[in-house]
């Protein structure tokens, strides 16, 4: 039995580098204890609740982004907010989730409505992510509205991640909205939990 330690992803919007090149496809590896501990020693991080910690951890575990093979914290800081939120969810699922949650995240991304300013992504991009991993992922034709959204979130249709459990390291970026054992990730909840300076 082999252990898969690296997973492909497709960013919802994509990273635009200094030359104007759009990078959407990438790979993230499983995090080690060192990946979560070393950034705490960074002088720019004030503690375990510092939002910069997320940026530093993601810079360590994202192995590739488009043609970029050395991802820096500046690259992660340059992501659009929806892409950062997606990578946080993806990190949580591959490190703390199960196969069903992984498939659900890919399904929600593939079947979600197009983002503002974009047309619907080609079905081939979502299926290429699924086929690129060593795990076969079937993408059904329709996905139900995730349980827990109250209909008042103005960003609910922009980022529908479905019901996900786990993600202990990034649990502060989700909001418990469903019944027992259900977790629906909400970008509104993530924004509300970011510490504010006084």
C-alpha positions, -999 to +999 in steps of 0.1 A: +000+000+000+014+034-010+006+068+006-004+097-015+014+128-002+007+153-030-026+164-044-035+185-075-058+215-073-072+242-096-076+277-081-111+293-085-096+325-100-059+319-103-027+337-094-015+365-116+023+369-114+044+400-120+045+393-158+007+391-160+007+353-164-023+335-149-015+303-129-045+282-118-033+245-116-010+235-088-001+208-063-001+208-025+017+182-004+007+170+030+020+191+059+045+179+084+047+190+121+077+212+111+056+229+084+032+241+112+059+248+138+086+266+118+064+296+108+058+303+145+095+312+148+092+338+120+097+373+135+067+387+115+043+363+133+030+375+166+015+342+177-006+312+168-036+334+160-017+357+136-033+355+101+002+356+086+008+321+100-016+308+074+003+324+046+036+310+057+023+275+062+007+275+027+039+288+012+057+257+026+031+231+014+022+244-021+047+227-042+037+241-076+015+268-090+012+268-128+048+272-141+060+284-107+079+257-088+092+278-059+062+293-041+070+322-017+050+339+010+047+369-014+031+346-040+005+334-014-001+370-003-007+379-040-036+355-043-072+367-046-092+362-014-113+334-029-081+315-039-066+319-004-099+306+011-099+277-013-063+267-004-071+269+033-100+245+027-079+223+005-052+222+032-077+212+058-093+185+037-061+168+025-044+169+060-074+163+083-103+151+061-113+119+044-118+107+009-155+118+008-146+153+019-119+155-007-143+144-034-170+168-021-146+198-023-137+189-059-174+184-068-184+217-053-157+236-072-165+219-105-203+224-102-205+258-086-218+288-105-192+308-124-174+336-105-181+372-111-162+382-142-156+346-154-174+322-176-181+286-164-148+267-163-145+239-188-155+205-174-121+192-185-102+213-159-121+198-130-118+163-144-081+168-151-076+175-114-095+143-105-077+122-130-043+136-121-045+123-086-041+086-079-076+085-066-105+082-091-131+109-084-165+107-101-182+141-106-220+139-107-241+161-129-257+181-100-249+190-064-275+200-039-273+234-021-250+228+009-269+225+042-263+253+066-263+284+044-290+307+056-294+325+022-282+358+037-245+354+028-238+376-002-208+354-011-225+321-007-228+315-044-193+327-051-177+300-029-197+269-022-174+243-005-202+220+007-202+202+040-167+195+053-156+182+086-121+183+102-095+209+092-083+213+127-054+235+118-077+259+099-108+253+120-111+291+127-119+296+090-151+276+091-184+282+108-205+256+125-238+261+108-252+226+103-264+199+128-241+177+148-211+165+129-218+189+100-194+217+091-200+242+063-171+264+054-181+300+051-159+329+039-181+353+058-172+334+090-135+335+081-135+373+077-153+378+110-127+357+128-096+376+115-082+395+145-087+432+142-060+457+152-071+484+175 
